[in-house]
Amino acid sequence: MNRIILTALSVILTLNVMAQEKIVQTAGRDQLGTFAPKFAQLNDDVLFGEVWSRTDSLGLRDRSLVTITSLISQGITDSSLIYHLQSAKRNGITRTEISEIITHIAFYAGWPKAWAAFNLAKGVWADGEGDGGAAGDAAREAFQREMIFPIGEPNTAYADYFTGRSYLAPVSREQVMVYNVTFEPRCRNNWHIHHATSGGGQVLIGVAGRGWYREEGKPAVEILPGTVINIPAGVKHWHGAAADGWFAHLAIEVAGENTSNEWLEPVTDEEYDALEK
């Protein structure tokens, strides 16, 4: 039953995000607004505002793949390709995938074009994504295939509050804040408390893999796909991956008044290893 509920929620959330997602582009007006206003309007409002925003027929990831293939095939390796490589990375194309994509293009579009594209792609995917090496990339890509939601980008903004490497992908930023949080094996966040004068707290829904949730003074709870964890405001707790694999959950912020998050001490290896035993 939990798996059925999760699948239904996944479909609803995905449809909501697709309906809400609209590409906002201002480059045309910023660079050519006074010189070529009509071209700028077509670029910003039609190409990006309409064509790129039709995610109900073709997703952003697929549109990125088609676009970078077209540009490389034409030998276009200027700032426009850099922009679309950056967009491709944001839309979920990994370093391993872009390497294979450009290698494939090389046999049809030409070896020199591929070399030029690789020189740009190395810069775009050089900011820490490959820290785990080829094995880490492969593990991340294999885990991505287990779930409908994207793994997202390295969770650098909150890295100080995690033991191990985590990733964050926004699922919805309107009405209800929903994020997909992915943890590498053994990764967990610090003890923390969601504060609110009324309402508040958080709901976790297991998406893929196996993880742990623990409230202070209570036994740990195993999180599997479909597991729902309700966390009231004011409760000290932590959550993260089990030791034997990757783990992901949706984190849903509960509306409340005067909400805040208090990060506390890390979960020690001794505390964590005791759960695994």
N, C-alpha and C positions, 0 to 999 in steps of 0.2 A: 504493500500500500504506500509506504514512504517513497519507493522508487517511482510509483505512478504519480504521486503528488509532485515530486521533484521534476519529473519530465514535463508535467503540465505547467509548472511554474517557469521552467526553462523556456518553453514555447511562448508563454505570455510575456515574460520579460524580454525575450528576443524580439518579438513583434513590436513591443512598446518602444524599444530602443531604435528599431529600424524605422518606426513611424516618426520618432522624434529627431532622428539624426539628419542634419542638413549641413552640408559643407558651406562654410562662410569663407569667402575669398575676397581680398581687397587689393591684391597685387596689381591688377589691371588699372584700377583707378589711382593707386599710389604711384605707379611708374608712367602710365600713359594717359591719365585722366584728362589732362588739358591738351595733349598733343593728338590723341586719337580716342575721344570719349566713347564713340560707338563700339570700337574694338574692345575697350576696357569694360564696357557694360556687358558685351557678349561673353568675354572671358570670365568675369566675376559672377554674373547672374545666370547665364545660360549654361556654359561649360561646367562650372563648378556648382552653381546654385541649383541647376536642374539635372544635368546629365550625371554628374558625380553623386548627386543626392538620391538617385533612383536605386536605393539599396534593396528595394523589394524585388527587383529583377536581377541584379548582379551586385554582390557584396563589394565593400571597399577593398578587401584583400585581392579579389579577382580583378577589379578595375586597376589596381596598382600594377598587378602582374602584366595585364594587357598593355598598359601605358609604357612601362619601362621596356618591355619587349619592342614596342613600336619605335621608341626613341633610339634605343641601341641599334636596331636594325637600320635606321636611317643615318647612323653615325653621329647623332646629336649627343654630345658629351659636355654641354655647357651647364649653366646654372639650373636650367629647366630639368635636366636629368638628375642633378643633385637633389633638387626639391622633391622629385618623384621617388627617388631612392629613400629619402628621409620619410616620405609619406608611406612608402611600402613597409618600412620598418615599423612605423607607428601602427600600421594596419595588420601587423602580425607576421610578416615575412622574416624569417630568421636568417642569421649569418650563413648557416649551412645551406639553406634553401636558395638564397641569392647567389651563392657560389655555384650551385648546380644549375640555376636558371641561366646565368650568364654563360656557363660552359655549354649548355644546350644551344643557346642562341649563336654561339661562335660558329657552329657547324653550318648554320643556315645564313647568317648575316656577315660573317667574316671574322677572321682571327684578330686583325688589328682593332676592330670595333670592340671586341670582347676585352682586349688588353686595356683599352681606354676606359671602358666601363668598370673593370676591376679596380683600376687606380682610384676611381671615385667611390666605389662601394666599400673598399677597405677603410676609407675615412669615415663613412657613415656608420659602419658596424664596428668601429674601433673603440667605442666608449664603454668598455667593460662587459659587453654581452658575452664575449668569449672567455671570461675568466675561468670557467670550468673546463675549457678545452673542448676538443671534438667529442669526447665521451659525454661531457656535460650538456653540450648542444643536442646530442642524440637522445639523451635521457629526457631533456625538456620537450623535444619534439614528439617523442613517444608518449609522454604524459599528456601533451596537448590533444592527441588523438583520442584520449579517453573521455573528453568532456566537450560540451557545446560552447562553453564560455572561453574567451581568450586568456592566456596566462598574463599577458600584458608586459609592462616594463619592469626592470629591477626597482624594488621599493626603496630607493635611495633616501627619500625624504624621511622615512622612519627607521632607517637602518640602525640607528643608535639604540632602538628599543627592541631589536630582534637579535637572537643568537642564531647565526646562520643566514643564508640568503633567501629572501622572499621576493615575490613579484605582485604587482597590483594592477588590476584592470577595471576601470569604471564600467559598470553595466547600465546604471541609470543615475543621472544627476538631477532629475526633475521629480517633484512630488515626494518620492522616497529615494534616499541615497542608498544605492546598492553597489557593492564592489565585489569582484572575485579576487580572493587572496590566495596565492599559491605559495607553498612552502617546500623547499628542498628537504630531503631526509634529515631528521633531527632538528630542523629549524623550528623555533618557537618564539613567540613574543614574550616580553617581560610581564610580570605581574602588573595588573593595571585595574583601574576603577573608572566606570562611566558614571559621572555625576549629573544630577539634575534635581531641581527643586520640585518638579512634578513630571511624571512620564519618564521618557528617556530610556536608556539601556540599549541593548543590541540583540539581534537574532542571528544565529549562525545556521546555515544549511549546508551539510556536507555535499560536495559535488563529485569528487573523485579521490581515490586513494584512501588512506587511513590516517586518522589524526587523534589528538587528545584534547579534552577540555577539562579544566580543573578549577573548582572554586576553593577558596581558602577554607580549610577545616573539613572538607568533604572528599570522598574518593573521586578519582579521575573517571571521566566518562569517555568511552571510545566513540569517535565520530567516523561514520561510514557514509557512503552516498545515500542521501535521503534522511540522515539523522538531523533532527531539528533541536537546537539548543537555544533556550530563552534565557537571557541574562538581564536581570533587573538592574536598575541604577543602584549604585552604592555597594555592589558586590565585587570583592577583590578576586581576580581570576587570571588565567592565562590559557592560550590554546596554540596548537602547532601540529607539526607532522610527527608521525611515528618514525622509528629509526630505520625501518626497512623499505621506505619508499616515499615518493612525492605525495603531496596532499593538497587539496584545494577546498575552500568553502566560500559560500556567499556570505558577506557581512552586510546586514541590513540595519541601518541606523533607525532607532525608534524616536519619533518626534517627542519633544519635551520642552520644558522651560529651563533656561539657564543651564544648558547642557555643556559639559566639558569632559575631557579625558585626562586622567592623572596616571602617568607612567611611573612605575615603581621599580623595584630591584629585579635583576634577571633571574630566571629559573636556573638553578645550579645544575651541573651535570649529575650530581648525586641525587637531587630530587627527580630529575628526568629519568635517569637510568633505573631508579626504583620502580617506575611505572612499567618500563619495558620488561622487567623481570617478572 
